[in-house]
Amino acid sequence: MKSKVEFYRVFFEELEKKGFGVAEPSSPDYVVDIQFKGKTIAFYTKADLIEKNPFVEVPQKQMERLFSMARATANLCGICSDQPYEEEKVQKLKNGVVKVNEHNGVVLACRKHPLFDYVLSTYKQDAQNENRPIQRQYFYNREEAFESFVTRSGLIDARKLFTESQLQIIHAGLVKMRTQDEGLSEEELKEAGELINQIEELVPQLHQEERKFDVTRLLDALSIGNGIER
C-alpha cells in the first residue's frame, strides 16, 4: 500500500458496492460518514478507525462486517501484516511505538494498528529539541520503509543494522526503483546504485543473482523486436 489515499479509494468503492453510502464527514475528526439506508451508522475517523454512531441502533454484526471489509481491503492493498522486527531487538517508546533501528540520527519506527497491522515510519531526530521526531514519513509496506531508512541514514555498518533477509528485501526494492526510474534525478539514481553495490558487498550472492542470465527476459525482448511471427 503506497498511501492511505489508495486504501480509501478502494474501500469506499467497496462500501458502495455492498449497499452502504459514503457521505461528507459530519466532524473534522472524520474522513467520511458511513450510511446505510439513508442513516449514518458509523464514522471512519482520521485515526483510521471505524466508530459506531451512538445515536442510532446499529447491529453489532453490521459493525463487524464493516471492519472485516476494511481489513480485507487493507490486505488487498498490501499492508505490512507480518511483524517486521524481533521483540528482543527493539526499543519500546511512547504510545505503543517501537524503535526498530537508528543510525546517523535517523530512526526506523513501527506501531501496531488494528486496521493496518504494522505502520512503519522513518524520521530524523532534532538534536536541538530533545531529539524530537521531525520530517516523519509513514509507510504501510515493509520494503519501502526499509529502503527509506537506508536512503536517509546511509548504509554504514549495515550488517549490524539488518539481517541478511532484510538486506535482500532492500536490495530487491532498490533494483526495482533504479530500473523503473520513476521520475528519479541523476543524483538519486546514482545514490541508489551506490547503495546496491554496498549491499552486494555484504551479501555476495545478490551480485550473482542480479546478473544471472534470464532466458525468459531474452525471449520476451526478441518477441517484441520481431513483432508478430508469420
C-alpha positions in Angstrom: 0.0 0.0 0.0 1.6 3.2 -1.1 -0.6 5.5 0.9 -3.9 5.7 2.9 -5.5 7.5 -0.1 -5.1 4.3 -2.1 -6.9 2.4 0.6 -9.6 5.0 0.9 -10.4 4.9 -2.8 -10.7 1.1 -2.8 -12.6 0.8 0.5 -15.1 3.5 -0.2 -15.9 2.0 -3.6 -16.3 -1.4 -2.0 -18.7 0.1 0.6 -20.9 1.5 -2.1 -20.9 -1.9 -4.0 -22.2 -3.6 -0.8 -25.1 -1.2 -0.4 -23.5 1.3 2.1 -23.2 5.0 1.5 -20.2 7.3 1.9 -21.2 10.9 2.9 -19.4 14.1 3.7 -17.9 14.0 7.2 -20.1 15.5 9.9 -17.0 16.3 12.0 -13.4 17.4 11.2 -12.3 14.3 13.1 -13.8 12.0 10.4 -12.7 11.2 6.9 -16.3 10.2 5.9 -19.6 9.3 7.4 -20.8 5.7 6.6 -24.5 5.3 5.9 -27.0 2.5 5.4 -30.5 3.0 4.0 -30.1 6.8 4.5 -29.0 6.6 8.1 -25.5 7.4 9.3 -24.5 4.3 11.1 -20.7 4.8 11.6 -17.8 7.2 11.1 -14.4 6.5 9.5 -12.1 8.6 11.7 -8.8 10.3 10.8 -7.1 7.8 13.1 -8.3 5.1 10.7 -10.8 3.6 13.0 -14.5 2.8 12.3 -16.7 4.2 15.1 -20.3 3.3 15.7 -22.8 6.1 15.7 -24.0 6.2 19.3 -27.3 7.9 18.4 -28.5 5.2 16.0 -29.3 1.5 16.7 -26.7 -0.5 14.7 -26.5 -4.3 14.9 -23.0 -5.5 16.1 -22.8 -7.8 13.1 -23.1 -4.9 10.8 -20.2 -3.1 12.5 -18.2 -6.4 12.4 -18.9 -6.6 8.7 -17.6 -3.0 8.1 -14.4 -3.8 9.9 -14.0 -7.1 8.1 -14.4 -5.3 4.7 -11.9 -2.7 5.8 -9.4 -5.4 6.8 -9.8 -7.3 3.6 -9.3 -4.1 1.6 -6.1 -3.2 3.5 -4.8 -6.7 2.9 -5.7 -6.4 -0.8 -3.8 -3.1 -0.9 -0.7 -4.8 0.5 -0.4 -3.7 4.1 2.5 -4.9 6.3 0.8 -7.8 8.0 3.9 -9.7 9.3 5.8 -8.3 12.3 8.8 -6.5 10.7 11.1 -6.9 13.8 12.2 -9.2 16.6 10.8 -8.3 20.0 14.1 -8.6 21.8 15.9 -6.3 19.4 13.7 -3.2 19.6 13.3 -0.4 22.0 9.8 0.5 23.2 8.9 4.2 23.0 5.7 6.0 23.9 2.2 5.3 22.7 2.9 1.7 21.6 5.7 2.8 19.2 8.9 0.7 18.9 12.2 1.8 17.6 13.4 -0.8 15.1 16.6 0.8 14.1 18.6 4.0 14.5 21.6 5.3 12.5 23.1 8.6 11.7 20.3 10.5 13.5 17.6 8.7 11.5 15.1 6.3 13.2 13.0 3.4 11.8 9.9 3.0 13.9 6.8 0.8 13.9 3.4 0.8 15.6 0.7 -1.8 15.7 -2.6 -0.7 14.3 -5.9 -2.5 14.5 -6.7 -2.0 10.8 -3.3 -1.5 9.1 -1.4 -4.0 11.2 2.1 -2.6 11.2 2.6 1.0 10.3 6.2 1.9 9.9 7.9 5.3 9.7 11.2 6.9 9.3 12.2 10.2 10.8 15.1 12.4 11.8 15.8 13.5 15.3 16.0 17.2 16.2 19.2 17.3 18.3 18.4 20.8 19.4 15.0 19.9 20.7 15.5 16.8 22.8 15.7 14.6 19.7 12.0 15.1 18.9 10.9 13.5 15.6 11.0 15.7 12.5 10.4 15.1 8.8 8.5 11.8 9.6 7.4 9.7 6.6 4.9 6.9 7.0 4.9 3.5 5.2 2.4 0.7 5.1 4.8 -1.6 3.2 7.9 -3.1 4.9 10.1 -3.0 1.9 9.5 0.7 1.2 10.1 1.5 4.9 13.5 -0.3 4.9 14.5 1.5 1.7 13.6 4.8 3.2 15.7 4.1 6.3 18.7 3.0 4.2 18.5 6.0 1.9 18.0 8.6 4.7 20.6 7.2 7.1 23.3 5.8 4.8 24.4 2.2 4.8 27.4 2.3 7.1 27.6 -0.8 9.2 24.6 -2.2 7.5 25.4 -5.7 8.6 24.9 -4.6 12.2 21.6 -2.9 11.4 19.8 -5.6 9.2 19.7 -9.3 8.9 20.6 -10.9 5.6 17.0 -11.5 4.6 16.2 -7.8 5.3 19.1 -6.7 3.2 17.8 -8.9 0.4 14.4 -7.2 0.6 16.1 -3.8 0.5 18.3 -4.8 -2.5 15.3 -6.0 -4.5 13.4 -2.7 -3.9 16.4 -0.6 -4.8 17.0 -2.5 -8.0 13.3 -2.2 -9.0 13.4 1.6 -8.2 16.5 2.1 -10.3 15.3 0.1 -13.3 11.9 1.6 -13.4 13.3 5.2 -13.0 10.1 6.7 -11.7 11.0 10.3 -12.1 14.3 10.0 -10.2 17.0 12.5 -10.8 20.5 11.5 -11.9 21.8 12.1 -8.3 19.1 9.8 -6.9 19.8 7.1 -9.4 23.5 7.4 -8.5 22.7 7.1 -4.8 20.5 4.0 -5.5 23.3 2.4 -7.5 25.9 3.0 -4.7 23.6 1.5 -2.1 23.0 -1.5 -4.3 26.8 -2.0 -4.6 27.3 -1.7 -0.9 24.6 -4.3 -0.2 26.1 -6.7 -2.8 29.5 -6.4 -1.0 27.8 -7.5 2.2 25.7 -10.3 0.6 27.8 -11.5 -2.4 25.1 -13.9 -3.7 22.9 -10.9 -4.6 25.6 -9.8 -7.0 25.4 -13.2 -8.7 21.6 -13.3 -8.7 21.2 -9.9 -10.3 23.4 -10.8 -13.2 22.1 -14.3 -13.8 21.2 -15.0 -17.4 17.4 -14.6 -17.8 16.3 -16.7 -20.8 12.6 -15.6 -20.3 13.6 -11.9 -20.5 15.7 -12.5 -23.6 12.8 -14.3 -25.4 10.4 -11.6 -24.4 12.7 -9.0 -25.8 13.2 -10.9 -29.1 9.4 -11.4 -29.4 8.8 -7.6 -29.1 11.6 -6.8 -31.5 10.4 -9.2 -34.2 6.8 -8.3 -34.0 4.2 -11.0 -34.9 5.7 -14.2 -36.3 4.2 -15.1 -39.7 
